[in-house]
Amino acid sequence: MKRLNCALIVGLLASPAVAADGKAVHDAVCYKCHRTGVDDAPKTGNKEHWAPRLTQGLPALYQAVLEGKGAMDPRAGREELTDEELKAGVDYLVGLVK
């Protein structure tokens, strides 16, 4: 029974839902530009900067990170990240200003 429980825990930890840690993605990828607002990136935690983007809705924000927008490369220049991880980064940024 212990072996089965360990296998279940390992399986859950490897799932995208658990792996998609928005803060970790932000800290590793997004923070570099969004901390200072370089190239018109909306600053992390700045409600005024995020307000016009939030009116577009989450699907538009997800599309921006997946396909690129303005100075941001597609997938934020990180091809190794999954869609879920990138979306988690967006969710984290949005959560800071709601």
LORODREN-247034 format. One record per atom (N, C-alpha, C, O): residue in three letters; x, y, z. Coordinates in steps of 0.2 Angstrom, whole numbers, padded with zeros to 4 digits, always signed. Atoms other than C-alpha are relative to their C-alpha. Example, Ala and Ser with C-alpha at 12.3 -4.5 7.8 and 13.67 -1.06 7.14 Angstrom:
residues 2
ala+0004-0006+0000;ala+0062-0022+0039;ala+0004+0006+0000;ala+0009+0005+0003;ser-0004-0006-0001;ser+0068-0005+0036;ser-0004+0005+0003;ser-0001+0011+0004;
***
This chain:
residues 98
met+0004-0006+0000;met+0000+0000+0000;met+0004+0006+0000;met+0003+0011-0003;lys-0004-0006+0000;lys+0014+0012+0004;lys+0003+0001-0007;lys+0004+0007-0009;arg-0002-0001+0006;arg+0021+0009-0013;arg-0005+0004-0005;arg-0003+0008-0009;leu+0005-0003+0004;leu+0005+0014-0021;leu-0001+0007+0001;leu-0002+0011-0003;asn+0001-0007-0002;asn+0003+0030-0011;asn+0006+0004-0003;asn+0005+0009-0005;cys-0006-0004+0003;cys+0021+0035-0016;cys-0001+0001-0007;cys+0001+0007-0010;ala+0001-0001+0007;ala+0017+0032-0034;ala-0005+0005-0002;ala-0005+0009-0006;leu+0005-0005+0001;leu+0001+0042-0033;leu+0003+0007+0002;leu+0001+0012-0002;ile-0003-0007-0002;ile+0010+0057-0024;ile+0005+0002-0006;ile+0005+0008-0008;val-0005-0001+0005;val+0024+0056-0037;val-0004+0002-0007;val-0002+0007-0010;gly+0004-0001+0006;gly+0011+0056-0051;gly-0003+0007+0000;gly-0003+0011-0005;leu+0003-0006-0001;leu+0002+0071-0044;leu+0005+0006+0000;leu+0004+0011-0003;leu-0005-0005+0000;leu+0018+0081-0042;leu+0003+0001-0007;leu+0005+0007-0008;ala-0003-0001+0007;ala+0023+0078-0060;ala-0006+0003-0004;ala-0004+0005-0010;ser+0005-0002+0004;ser+0006+0084-0066;ser+0000+0007-0002;ser+0003+0011+0002;pro-0001-0007+0002;pro+0005+0101-0076;pro-0004+0004+0005;pro-0001+0010+0006;ala+0004-0005-0005;ala-0008+0108-0063;ala+0005+0001+0006;ala+0004+0007+0008;val-0004-0001-0006;val+0005+0106-0049;val+0006+0003-0002;val+0009+0008+0001;ala-0006-0003+0003;ala+0020+0110-0060;ala-0001+0007-0002;ala+0004+0011-0002;ala+0001-0007+0002;ala+0012+0126-0066;ala-0001+0005+0006;ala-0006+0007+0007;asp+0000-0004-0006;asp+0017+0137-0052;asp+0002+0007-0003;asp+0007+0009-0005;gly-0001-0007+0003;gly+0014+0155-0058;gly+0005+0005+0003;gly+0008+0008-0001;lys-0005-0005-0003;lys+0025+0164-0045;lys+0007-0002-0003;lys+0011+0002-0004;ala-0007+0002+0002;ala+0040+0153-0050;ala+0001+0002-0007;ala+0007+0004-0009;val-0001-0002+0007;val+0037+0156-0069;val+0001+0008+0000;val+0005+0010-0003;his-0001-0007+0000;his+0035+0175-0065;his+0007+0002+0002;his+0011+0006-0001;asp-0007-0001-0003;asp+0051+0175-0054;asp+0006-0002-0005;asp+0011+0001-0005;ala-0005+0003+0004;ala+0061+0165-0067;ala+0000+0004-0007;ala+0005+0004-0010;val+0001-0002+0006;val+0054+0173-0083;val-0002+0007-0001;val+0001+0012-0004;cys+0004-0007+0001;cys+0042+0188-0082;cys+0003+0006+0003;cys+0003+0011+0001;tyr-0002-0006-0005;tyr+0050+0198-0068;tyr+0005+0004-0004;tyr+0006+0010-0002;lys-0006-0004+0003;lys+0065+0203-0079;lys-0003+0006-0004;lys+0001+0011-0003;cys+0003-0006+0004;cys+0054+0215-0090;cys-0006+0003+0004;cys-0006+0009+0004;his+0006-0003-0004;his+0038+0217-0079;his+0002+0003+0006;his-0002+0007+0009;arg-0002-0004-0006;arg+0048+0223-0064;arg+0001+0007-0001;arg-0002+0011+0003;thr-0001-0007+0001;thr+0053+0239-0072;thr-0005+0003-0005;thr-0005+0009-0006;gly+0004-0002+0005;gly+0041+0240-0086;gly+0003+0002-0007;gly+0001+0006-0011;val-0004-0001+0006;val+0054+0239-0100;val-0004-0001-0006;val-0008-0006-0006;asp+0003+0001+0007;asp+0048+0241-0118;asp-0008+0000+0001;asp-0011-0004-0002;asp+0007-0001-0001;asp+0030+0246-0111;asp-0003-0006+0003;asp-0009-0007+0002;ala+0003+0006-0003;ala+0028+0229-0102;ala-0004+0003+0007;ala-0001+0007+0010;pro+0003-0002-0006;pro+0015+0232-0088;pro+0003-0002+0006;pro+0005-0008+0007;lys-0004+0002-0006;lys+0024+0233-0071;lys-0004-0005+0004;lys-0010-0004+0005;thr+0003+0005-0005;thr+0021+0219-0059;thr-0003+0004+0006;thr+0000+0008+0009;gly+0004-0003-0006;gly+0008+0224-0046;gly-0003+0007-0001;gly-0006+0009+0003;asn+0002-0007+0002;asn+0004+0241-0055;asn-0007-0001-0003;asn-0008-0002-0009;lys+0007+0001+0002;lys-0015+0241-0056;lys-0002+0005-0006;lys-0005+0003-0011;glu+0001-0005+0005;glu-0015+0257-0067;glu+0003-0003-0007;glu+0000-0002-0012;his-0003+0003+0006;his-0003+0248-0080;his-0004-0006-0003;his-0004-0006-0009;trp+0003+0006+0002;trp-0013+0232-0080;trp-0008+0002-0002;trp-0010-0002-0006;ala+0007-0001+0001;ala-0031+0240-0081;ala-0002+0000-0007;ala-0007-0004-0009;pro+0002+0001+0007;pro-0032+0242-0100;pro+0001-0007-0003;pro-0003-0009-0007;arg-0001+0006+0003;arg-0025+0225-0103;arg-0005-0005+0003;arg-0008-0010+0000;leu+0005+0004-0004;leu-0037+0217-0090;leu-0007+0000-0004;leu-0011-0005-0004;thr+0006-0001+0003;thr-0052+0224-0100;thr+0000-0005-0006;thr-0006-0006-0009;gln+0000+0005+0006;gln-0047+0212-0115;gln-0001-0007+0002;gln-0003-0011-0002;gly+0001+0007-0002;gly-0049+0197-0104;gly+0006-0005+0000;gly+0011-0003-0003;leu-0006+0005-0001;leu-0038+0182-0099;leu+0002-0003-0007;leu+0008-0004-0008;pro-0002+0003+0007;pro-0039+0174-0117;pro+0005+0004-0004;pro+0009+0002-0007;ala-0005-0004+0004;ala-0031+0189-0125;ala+0007+0001+0004;ala+0012+0001+0000;leu-0006-0001-0004;leu-0018+0190-0111;leu+0004-0007-0001;leu+0010-0007-0002;tyr-0003+0006+0002;tyr-0014+0171-0114;tyr+0003+0000-0007;tyr+0008-0002-0008;gln-0002+0000+0007;gln-0013+0174-0133;gln+0006+0004+0000;gln+0011+0002-0004;ala-0006-0004+0000;ala-0001+0188-0130;ala+0007-0003+0002;ala+0012-0003-0001;val-0006+0004-0002;val+0011+0177-0120;val+0002-0006-0004;val+0008-0007-0005;leu-0001+0006+0004;leu+0009+0162-0131;leu+0003+0002-0007;leu+0007-0001-0010;glu-0002-0002+0007;glu+0011+0171-0148;glu+0005+0006+0000;glu+0007+0008-0005;gly-0005-0006-0001;gly+0021+0187-0142;gly-0004+0006-0002;gly-0009+0006-0005;lys+0004-0007+0001;lys+0015+0205-0142;lys+0005+0005+0001;lys+0009+0005+0007;gly-0005-0006-0001;gly+0025+0221-0144;gly+0007-0003+0001;gly+0009-0006-0004;ala-0007+0002+0000;ala+0043+0218-0138;ala+0001-0007+0003;ala+0006-0010+0003;met+0000+0007-0003;met+0038+0201-0130;met+0000-0005-0005;met-0004-0005-0009;asp-0001+0006+0005;asp+0044+0186-0140;asp-0006-0005+0002;asp-0008-0005+0007;pro+0004+0005-0001;pro+0032+0172-0142;pro+0002-0005+0005;pro+0008-0006+0006;arg-0001+0004-0005;arg+0031+0161-0127;arg+0006+0003+0005;arg+0009+0000+0009;ala-0004-0004-0004;ala+0041+0175-0118;ala+0007-0002-0001;ala+0012-0002+0003;gly-0006+0002+0002;gly+0056+0168-0127;gly+0003-0007+0003;gly+0009-0008+0003;arg-0002+0006-0003;arg+0056+0152-0117;arg-0004-0006-0003;arg-0009-0008+0000;glu+0003+0005+0004;glu+0051+0138-0129;glu-0001-0007+0005;glu-0006-0011+0003;glu+0001+0007-0004;glu+0053+0124-0115;glu-0006+0001+0005;glu-0007-0005+0007;leu+0005-0001-0004;leu+0039+0131-0105;leu-0007-0003-0003;leu-0008-0001-0009;thr+0006+0002+0003;thr+0022+0123-0107;thr-0005+0005+0000;thr-0004+0011+0003;asp+0006-0004+0000;asp+0006+0132-0111;asp-0003+0002+0007;asp-0004+0007+0009;glu+0003-0001-0006;glu+0000+0129-0094;glu+0005+0004+0005;glu+0002+0008+0009;glu-0005-0004-0004;glu+0016+0136-0086;glu-0001+0007-0002;glu-0001+0012+0003;leu+0000-0007+0002;leu+0015+0152-0096;leu-0007+0003+0002;leu-0007+0009+0004;lys+0007-0003-0003;lys-0004+0154-0092;lys+0000+0001+0007;lys-0003+0006+0010;ala+0000+0000-0007;ala+0000+0151-0074;ala+0004+0007+0002;ala+0002+0010+0007;gly-0004-0006-0001;gly+0013+0166-0075;gly-0005+0006-0001;gly-0005+0011+0003;val+0005-0006+0002;val-0001+0177-0083;val-0005+0000+0006;val-0006+0006+0009;asp+0005+0000-0006;asp-0013+0171-0069;asp+0003+0004+0006;asp-0001+0007+0010;tyr-0004-0003-0006;tyr+0000+0176-0056;tyr+0000+0008+0000;tyr-0002+0011+0004;leu-0001-0007+0001;leu+0003+0193-0063;leu-0007+0004+0001;leu-0008+0009+0004;val+0007-0002+0000;val-0016+0196-0065;val-0003+0000+0007;val-0006+0005+0010;gly+0002+0001-0007;gly-0019+0190-0047;gly+0003+0006+0004;gly+0000+0008+0009;leu-0004-0006-0004;leu-0007+0204-0040;leu-0004+0006-0001;leu-0003+0011+0003;val+0003-0007+0002;val-0018+0218-0048;val-0008+0000+0001;val-0011+0005+0000;lys+0008+0001-0001;lys-0036+0211-0044;lys-0002+0002+0007;lys-0008+0001+0009;
***
